[in-house]
Amino acid sequence: MELSVEFFPPKTPEGADKLRLVRQQLAATLKPTFFSVTFGAGGSTQDGTWTTVKEMHEAGLQAAPHLSCVGSTREKIATLIQQYQAIGIRRIVALRGDLPSGMGQYGEFQHADQLVSFIRETTGDHFHIEVAAYPETHPQAKSPADDIVRFVNKVKAGANSAITQYFFNTDAYFRFVDEAAKQGADVPVIPGIMPITNSSQLLRFSDACGAEVPRWIRLRLQSYGDDVASIKAFGLEVITDLCDQLMVAGAPGLHFYSLNQAETTLAIAKNLQLVD
């Protein structure tokens, strides 16, 4: 069972100090295979991603930077890849990414499969390449079938494995995995797990990224109002059950969207008896 955790680059010195404590706690207790670090729209957090990944790597942790290609150039991507390779990073999360507000041009890369191909052309097999998967279909996809084709193209370009957008419906995940495998994309697809700790935040995230929050979950969260303790207790129960279903049915791992927090991720893992 491969476990991994996602962070975002801290924006303040206080945030950086907090993240150091969080990653130390998760590394010691959860022992994840790797920590990934996100990358803002159009590369807007490139420096923060680099700094965070470099620091984690120097601390002896397996760090995987997110690398988005939209709005960038082959030269810029090549420089960044070479910098990561030079310090010994061995894993990259390769994404198309989102155009920053006001930018109208995609740049030299239109889709993530082109980025995967470029990384392979530039560095051979140096990197383990993760890509994104969308069990409930990418919100900008022309159709579910086209979304599967996009994913298959990334695998054929050289991706080793995938991390999914978070979801709450296991049927969507297993159907996606089966359909992709039938088209030749038979690589590990790791479910992305979003802890539930804040109902308004979760609903806002989900509306923005196209993740379906089942009506019964949405109504229960709304019924708790500002009762944070009840939201967290309910969320822990829901996500533990989701992870248990995935594990029992043979999912190859779990990728936790930690939001730079340790408590809830560790509570889920403890419920699943993944940690002591």
N, C-alpha and C positions, 0 to 999 in steps of 0.2 A: 504494500500500500504506500504509494508515493504521496507525501504531504508537501505542500508548498504554500507560501504566504506572500501576498502582495502589499507593498507599501507605496506611498506617494512621497515625492521629495518634500521635506519640510521647508517652510517658507521663512521661518524665524530661527534665531539661535535657541530659543526656548523649545521650539518644535524639534530641533535637531537633538537637543539633550534628551527630550522625552523619547524620541525614536531609538536612541542608543539603548535606553533602558528596556524598551519594548522588545527590540530585536534580541537583546541578551537573554531576556526572559523566555522568549519563544524558542530561541536556539537551544537553550539549556533544557527546556521541558518538552517541547514538541519535536525537536530535532528534524526540521524540514529538510528535504533534499535541496531546496534552494529558496531564496527570497527574490522576488521580482520587484522592480522599481519602475513606476509609470513615467510616461513621457507626455507632456502637454500638447495641445492642438498645434500642429505645424512646428513642433519642436520648441514650444514656448518655455519648457522647463529643462531644456537640454543640459544647462550647466548644473542645475540641481540634481538631475538624474546622474550625471557623471560623478559629481562629488559624493553623492550617497553611495553609489555602487563602488567607487574606488575605496572609500572608507570601510565599507563592509568587507570587501575583498581583502584589504590589508589586515582586517581583524580576524581573518581566517574563515569567513563565511562564504558560502556559495551564492554569488549575486548574479542576477540576470537582468540586464537593462532592457526596458522596452525601447524599441526603435521604430519610429513612425516615418514613413517616406513621403507622404503627401506634401506638396509644396516645397520639396527639397530638390537637390541636384545629386547626380551620381558622385560628383566630386566631394560634396559635403558628407554624404553617407559613407563614402570610401574612407574619408579621414576619420570619421567617428568609429567605424568598424576597426580600423587599424589601431586606433588608440586603445580600444577595449582589448584587442588581441595582444597588444604590446604589454599590457599589465597582467595578462593571464586569465582574462574572463573567458569562459568556455561555453556560455549559454546566452542566447539572445531571444527575446520575444519580439518577433517581426510583425509589424502591423501597418496597414495602410494609414490609419490615423484620420483625424478630422482637420479640415481646413480652418485656420483661425478666422475669426470674424473679419470680413472685409477683403479677404484674399480670394480672388476669383480663379486663379490658375492652380491646377493640380501639380505642376512641375513635371519632372522627367519620369516620375513613377505614377501610373494610374491605379494600380492594384497591388495588393500585398504579395501576390505570386511573383511579380517582377522584382520586388525587394528580396524575396527568398532566393530567386535565381541569381541576383547580383551578389548576395553574400556568399553563395556557393562558388560563383565564378572568381570572386576576389580572395576567398580564404579557404576554399576546398572544404574539408570536413572538420575544420578546427572547431566550429561552433555547433552545439546542439541547438537547433532552431525550433522554437515554439511559435505557433500561430494561433489566431483566434478562431473560435467556432461559435455558431449561433443556433442552438437547438430550436429556438422559436422564430428563426429567420431574422437576418439583419434588417433593421428598419428601412434601409435604403435599397434593399434588394428588389429586383424586378419581380421575382416570384420565389417561392420556396425551392423550386427545382433549380432556378438559376443560382440561388445561394449555395446549394449543394455543389454545383459545378464550380463555383468560385473556391469553395473549400478544397475540393478535389484537386484543382489546379495548384493550390499552395502545396499540397502534399507531393504532387508530381514534380514540383519545382525543387523539392528537397527538404521540406519540413519533416522533422523527426516526430513531433507530437503536437498536441493542441490543448488549449485551455478555453473553456466555454465562458460565454456570458452567463451570469447567474440566472437561475430559473427556480421555479417551485413545483414544476410538473415533471416527474421522472419519465413519464411516457414520451414527452417531447425529446428528452435527452437520448433515450435508447433508440427511438425511431431515427433520429438524426445519425447516430453512430452506425446503425444498420444500413441506412440508405447510402451513407458515404462509403462504407466498406464494400457494398455491392458495386460501387463505381471505381473501386481500386484504391480508396483512401483508407487503408487498414493500418492506422497508427493509433497509439494511445490518445484518447480524448479525455482529458481530465476535467471533471465538473468544477465549475467556479461556484463557490459558496459565499453568499452574502449574509452575514449575521444580521439579525433584526434587533436593533436597539433603539431606534428612533423612527416612529411611524411616518412623520411628515417627510423626513429625509429619504426614507425608503421609497415612498410613493413618488416623490419628485425624481429620484434617480431612475426609477422604473419607467415612468412616463417618458423620460428623456431618451432612454436607451432601448425602449421597446420590450423590456422584460415584463411578462404578464404576472400580475399579482392576483391570485385567485380571489373571487368575490368574498368567499368566507373568511380569508385572511384579512382582506381590506376592511371588511365590516367589523371584525373583532378588534383590529387595531384602532379603528375610528371610535369604537365604543369605549375604549380606555381613556380617551381624551388626553389629559396631561399626566396620567398615572404612569410614570416612568417605570416603576417597579413591576407593574402588571405587564407592560409592553415587553420588558426584557424577559420576564419569566415565560410569557407566551412565545416570544420569539425564539428563546432557547429550546423550548419544547418542539416547535415547528421545524427548526433547522436540524436539530438532533435527529428527528424522525426522518427528514429528507435524506440526510447523510447515511443513516442506517439502511434505508431502502436502496440507496445507490451502492453501498458496500456489499449488501447481501446479494444484489443482482449482478455484481462483478465489475463495477466501475474500477478503473486502474489506480485511482488516487483521488485526492481532494485538494483544491486550490482555494485558500481562504482570502477573501477580500477584507483585510483586517481594518482598513481605515486608520492605520497607524495606532491601533489599540491591541492589547494582548488579552484582556480579561475574557471577552466573549468567545474568542477563538479557542482559548484554553478550556473554557467551560464546556464547549461543544465536544472538544477532543476528549475531555475527561468523561463525559456522558457516554461517549462511544468506546471508552476503555482503550483509547489510543495512547493515553499518558496515565501516569500514576496519580 
